[in-house]
């Protein structure tokens, strides 16, 4: 019983000091410093179309690659060359793969994609092309019909991937 009183008498003052405003301010400051120190690296490659606005092709942060939505622009010509969903999806996935490789990742490391289609009725054809690329352990995915895509594209795909364990951007 005496031991329990001793433990309580020493623990209670410590707990009350933990609850002090300065302690919580210290925690808040440490958290803010950790957030600022997290790595963030811009990825850019000429093997995929340049960004059409004020955004990056991808960002690498804390072991993940966040790839901006890719539309079916051929980086060599700067144009959308296919008018059908199959050809456009193939080009989008080539662009996505080029950015992933430039970042130190790969298609195999993709954990999530979001697909935007100008016509959801073209989803089966897009899905057939997509399945050829993501044939083994496909990533989580969402697909949506949208009102319109940049440059009147039929499809846009964005992705999140892990970095390869042996490399980084």
C-alpha positions as CSV (number, residue, x, y, z in Angstrom):
1,X,0.0,0.0,0.0
2,X,2.8,2.4,0.8
3,X,4.4,1.7,-2.6
4,X,1.1,2.5,-4.4
5,X,0.9,5.9,-2.5
6,X,4.5,6.7,-3.5
7,X,3.9,5.9,-7.1
8,X,0.7,8.0,-7.2
9,X,2.3,10.9,-5.4
10,X,5.1,11.0,-7.9
11,X,3.0,10.3,-11.0
12,X,0.2,12.8,-10.4
13,X,2.4,15.9,-10.4
14,X,4.1,14.6,-13.6
15,X,0.7,14.1,-15.3
16,X,-0.4,17.6,-14.4
17,X,2.9,19.0,-15.8
18,X,2.3,17.0,-19.0
19,X,-1.1,18.7,-19.3
20,X,0.4,22.2,-19.1
21,X,0.1,24.6,-21.9
22,X,3.8,24.7,-22.5
23,X,3.9,20.9,-23.0
24,X,1.2,21.0,-25.6
25,X,2.8,24.0,-27.3
26,X,6.0,22.0,-27.4
27,X,4.2,19.0,-29.0
28,X,2.6,21.4,-31.6
29,X,6.0,22.9,-32.5
30,X,7.7,19.5,-32.8
31,X,4.8,18.3,-35.1
32,X,5.1,21.5,-37.3
33,X,8.8,21.0,-37.6
34,X,8.4,17.4,-38.7
35,X,5.8,18.4,-41.3
36,X,8.1,21.1,-42.7
37,X,11.1,18.6,-42.8
38,X,9.2,16.0,-44.8
39,X,10.7,15.4,-48.2
40,X,8.9,16.8,-51.3
41,X,10.5,16.5,-54.7
42,X,9.1,17.6,-58.1
43,X,9.3,15.0,-60.9
44,X,9.6,16.1,-64.5
45,X,10.4,14.1,-67.6
46,X,10.4,14.9,-71.3
47,X,9.1,11.4,-71.9
48,X,5.6,12.5,-70.9
49,X,3.7,15.7,-71.8
50,X,4.6,18.8,-69.9
51,X,2.0,20.1,-67.4
52,X,-0.7,22.2,-69.0
53,X,-0.9,24.5,-66.1
54,X,0.6,25.4,-62.7
55,X,1.1,21.9,-61.4
56,X,3.8,19.2,-61.5
57,X,3.8,16.0,-63.5
58,X,4.4,14.2,-60.1
59,X,5.5,14.8,-56.6
60,X,7.6,12.4,-54.5
61,X,7.0,12.6,-50.8
62,X,7.8,10.2,-48.0
63,X,8.2,7.1,-50.2
64,X,5.1,7.8,-52.4
65,X,4.7,9.2,-55.9
66,X,1.7,11.3,-56.6
67,X,1.2,11.4,-60.4
68,X,-1.0,14.2,-61.8
69,X,-3.8,13.2,-64.1
70,X,-2.4,12.2,-67.5
71,X,-4.3,12.8,-70.7
72,X,-3.4,11.1,-74.1
73,X,-1.0,13.7,-75.4
74,X,2.0,12.2,-77.3
75,X,5.0,13.9,-75.8
76,X,6.8,13.8,-79.1
77,X,4.2,15.7,-81.1
78,X,2.4,17.5,-78.3
79,X,-0.9,16.4,-79.7
80,X,-3.7,13.9,-79.0
81,X,-3.2,11.5,-81.9
82,X,-6.0,8.9,-81.3
83,X,-9.6,9.7,-81.6
84,X,-10.8,6.4,-79.9
85,X,-10.8,5.4,-76.2
86,X,-8.5,2.4,-76.8
87,X,-5.7,4.5,-78.4
88,X,-6.1,7.3,-75.9
89,X,-6.0,4.9,-72.9
90,X,-2.8,3.3,-74.3
91,X,-1.2,6.8,-74.6
92,X,-2.3,7.8,-71.1
93,X,-0.8,4.7,-69.6
94,X,2.5,5.2,-71.5
95,X,2.6,8.8,-70.1
96,X,1.9,7.5,-66.6
97,X,4.6,4.9,-66.9
98,X,7.2,7.4,-68.1
99,X,6.6,9.6,-65.1
100,X,6.7,6.7,-62.7
101,X,10.0,5.6,-64.1
102,X,11.4,9.1,-63.9
103,X,10.3,9.2,-60.2
104,X,12.1,6.0,-59.3
105,X,8.9,3.8,-59.3
106,X,7.1,1.7,-61.8
107,X,3.6,0.5,-62.9
108,X,4.1,-2.5,-60.6
109,X,4.2,-0.2,-57.6
110,X,0.9,1.7,-58.2
111,X,-1.4,1.4,-55.3
112,X,-4.3,3.6,-56.4
113,X,-5.6,5.1,-59.6
114,X,-8.4,7.4,-60.4
115,X,-9.8,7.3,-64.0
116,X,-11.9,10.1,-65.5
117,X,-13.9,9.4,-68.6
118,X,-15.8,11.8,-70.8
119,X,-18.3,9.0,-71.5
120,X,-18.8,6.2,-68.9
121,X,-20.2,4.0,-71.7
122,X,-16.6,3.7,-72.9
123,X,-15.5,2.3,-69.6
124,X,-15.4,-1.4,-70.9
125,X,-13.0,-0.5,-73.7
126,X,-10.8,1.6,-71.4
127,X,-10.9,-1.2,-68.8
128,X,-9.7,-3.8,-71.4
129,X,-6.6,-1.7,-72.1
130,X,-6.1,-0.9,-68.4
131,X,-6.3,-4.6,-67.5
132,X,-3.4,-5.4,-69.9
133,X,-1.1,-3.0,-68.0
134,X,-2.3,-3.7,-64.5
135,X,-2.7,-7.5,-65.0
136,X,-1.0,-8.7,-61.8
137,X,-2.4,-7.4,-58.4
138,X,-4.1,-4.4,-59.9
139,X,-4.2,-1.3,-57.7
140,X,-7.3,0.1,-56.0
141,X,-9.2,2.3,-58.5
142,X,-12.1,4.7,-58.9
143,X,-13.7,5.7,-62.2
144,X,-15.9,8.6,-62.9
145,X,-17.7,10.2,-65.9
146,X,-16.9,13.9,-66.0
147,X,-18.4,16.7,-68.1
148,X,-15.3,17.5,-70.1
149,X,-11.6,16.8,-70.0
150,X,-8.7,19.1,-71.1
151,X,-8.2,19.2,-74.8
152,X,-11.4,17.2,-75.3
153,X,-9.6,14.0,-74.2
154,X,-11.7,10.9,-73.6
155,X,-9.8,9.7,-70.6
156,X,-7.5,11.0,-67.9
157,X,-5.8,8.8,-65.2
158,X,-3.9,9.9,-62.1
159,X,-2.0,7.5,-59.8
160,X,-0.3,7.0,-56.4
161,X,2.6,4.6,-56.3
162,X,5.3,3.5,-53.9
163,X,8.9,4.2,-54.7
164,X,11.0,1.2,-55.6
165,X,12.9,0.1,-52.6
166,X,16.2,0.4,-54.4
167,X,15.7,3.9,-55.8
168,X,14.2,7.3,-55.4
169,X,13.7,10.4,-57.5
